[in-house]
Amino acid sequence: MKKTTNAKELNEKYKDCPTQMMEIEIEGRKYIVVSHFTGKKDLDDVVYKNAYDRAMNEALRAS
């Protein structure tokens, strides 16, 4: 069974990883999103998926 981890535990676990902070406004409310780069994803797969999704969206919009 998978153990549930709360935000405090995740922050402690990944505190030494690079982060990026971005402020986003949705329906008049501001949110701060902090991304932690843990190195667990394959960059080639992520770039390929993003490029594929973007190309498909553009092709379907053009139809």
C-alpha positions in Angstrom: 0.0 0.0 0.0 1.3 3.5 -0.9 2.0 5.9 1.9 0.4 9.3 1.6 2.8 12.2 1.9 1.8 15.7 3.0 3.2 19.0 1.6 5.5 19.6 4.6 7.2 16.2 4.1 7.6 16.8 0.4 9.1 20.3 1.0 11.6 18.7 3.3 12.4 15.9 1.0 13.0 18.1 -2.0 14.4 21.2 -0.3 17.8 21.0 -2.0 16.3 20.6 -5.5 16.1 23.6 -7.9 12.7 25.4 -7.7 10.7 27.9 -9.8 8.1 30.2 -8.4 5.2 31.6 -10.4 2.3 33.8 -9.5 -1.0 32.9 -11.3 -4.3 34.8 -11.2 -7.5 32.7 -11.7 -10.9 34.4 -11.5 -9.4 37.3 -9.6 -7.6 35.2 -7.0 -3.8 35.1 -6.9 -2.0 31.8 -6.4 1.7 31.1 -5.9 2.9 27.9 -7.6 6.3 26.5 -6.6 7.7 23.8 -8.9 10.4 21.5 -7.5 12.7 20.0 -10.1 13.6 16.5 -8.8 15.1 15.0 -11.9 12.7 12.1 -12.0 11.4 12.7 -15.5 13.2 11.9 -18.8 13.7 15.3 -20.5 13.5 13.6 -24.0 10.0 12.2 -23.2 8.7 15.4 -21.8 9.9 17.5 -24.8 8.5 15.0 -27.2 5.1 14.8 -25.5 4.9 18.6 -25.3 5.8 19.0 -29.0 3.4 16.3 -30.1 0.5 17.8 -28.1 1.2 21.3 -29.4 1.4 20.0 -33.0 -1.9 18.0 -32.6 -3.7 21.0 -31.1 -2.5 23.3 -33.9 -3.5 20.7 -36.6 -6.9 20.2 -35.1 -7.5 24.0 -34.8 -6.6 24.4 -38.4 -9.2 21.9 -39.5 
